[in-house]
């Protein structure tokens, strides 16, 4: 099933090589064009300065110079490039910090083909809305994709 348009350029930021390879193969089977795979947030920031990216699949906890959340915040702020987070962290502090990047999704590991398919479908729909107008985000409800919203005040998903 092709969910992406070939023009939809995706970058992966993941330090676990097996996970990065799985993501790349799955995204390409869905029709996405994976234009880079990095293990450090600083590398994707440098790449984004000179290249067009539709979205980034970003591991939250990066061990390099720039962690995933900080890289995603900077990508959104400087280049309006959204991220989808993949992580094993589902605590409210990590989610709250990640929401500052206005992600299009937040996927808890372990990941699967069906989870990647679902998030790509949501991203495709949200990216269409972003070109027509910004995705609705309020202080009370921040969209995470897949029909989920995070409430900062109550810290509920």
N, C-alpha and C positions, 0 to 999 in steps of 0.2 A: 504494500500500500504506500503510495507516494503522498505524503502530507506536505512536504516542503516544495517550494519552487526552487529550481536550480540556481536562481539568482539570490536565494536566501543564504548568505554567507555566515557560517557559524564558527566560533573559536571555542576550544575546550581548554579549561585550566584545571588540571587534576594531576596530583603527584603520584598516584597509584597507577602505574603503567597498564596493568590489566584493566582497570576501570576506564582509563582514557581510551584504550584500544576498543573496548566494548562499546563505549559511547560513540566513537568515531564510526565504527562499522554499522551500528544501529542507525545513527543519524543519516549516513550515506544511503542505507537501504530505504529510508523514509524520503529520500530525494534531496536532503540538505547538502549543501556544499561546504564541507569542513575545510577551512582555509588555514588552520593552524591548531597546534596542540602544544600547550606549555605547562610547565610545572611550577611557575612563579607568576604572581600577579604583576610584577614589574615588567615582565616580558610582554604580556598582552597590552599593557599601557603603551609601551613603545611601539608595538605593532599597530595599535589603533590610531596613532598619530598620522600614519601615512596610508591607511587602508580602510576600506568600507567594510563594516561588519553589521549584520542584522541583529545578532544577539550572541551572548557568551554563556556557555554552560560552565559554572564556576563552583569549585569546591570552596566551602566557607573557610575552613582552617588550613591555610597555606603556611608552609614552613619557610618560605623564601623571604626576600626583602619586604614584600608587600603581601599581606594576607588577602584572602578572597573578598571579604566584606569591604575592606578599604579600596581594593582594586575596582570592585563593582560600583562603589560610590563615585569614584573618580571617573570611571567610564561613563556613567550616567550624567554626571555634572559637566564634564568637559566635551563629551562627544555625543551625548544622548543615546548611548548604546545600552540597552537593557540586558540584564542577566537573569539566568535561572540558576538558583543555588541547588547544589547536591551536597548532602552532608549527613553525618551520623548524629549531629547535634540537634536535638529537638527541645532544648530547654528555653524558657521564655526570654532569658537574657540574650542568648544568641539570636533568637528569632527577632527580638526587638531591635537589636543592632543591625541585623541584616535588612530589616524593613527600611532603613535609611537609604538604601540603594534603589528603592522602588522596584523590586524584582518582579518578573513576570511569573515566577513560580518558585517553590521551595520543596524539593524532593528529598525525602529521608532515605538513606541507604539501608538495606541493599537495594540497588536499582535493578530494574528488569526491563525487558523489551516493552511490555505493556505500559509501564510507567513512563518510559521515554516517549512512546507513541502518544500517550495522553498529554504530556506536557508540551510536545511539539504541536499538537492540535490546538491546544490553548494558546500557545505563543503565536501561532499563525493568525488566530482570530484576534488576539490582542494587538499584534503589530498592525493589523489592518485598522483597528480603532485608533491607534496612536497616530497614524498618518492622517486620519480624519479629525482627530482631536485627542487630547491627553486622556489616558485611562483614568477613570474617576478614583481619586484617593482622598479620603477625609481623615481627620485625626482619629475618628472613632473606628473607621473600617478601612483597612488597606488590603487591596486584592492581592492574593498570592497565586492565583491560577487554580485550575481544576475546581472552581467553585468555592474555594476557601478564602476567607477574609480574616485578618488579624486585628483585634481590638487592642490598641495600646493601653487604654485606660484600665480595662479589666484583665488584660494579658490573656485573653481567650482567643482560641483559634476556631 
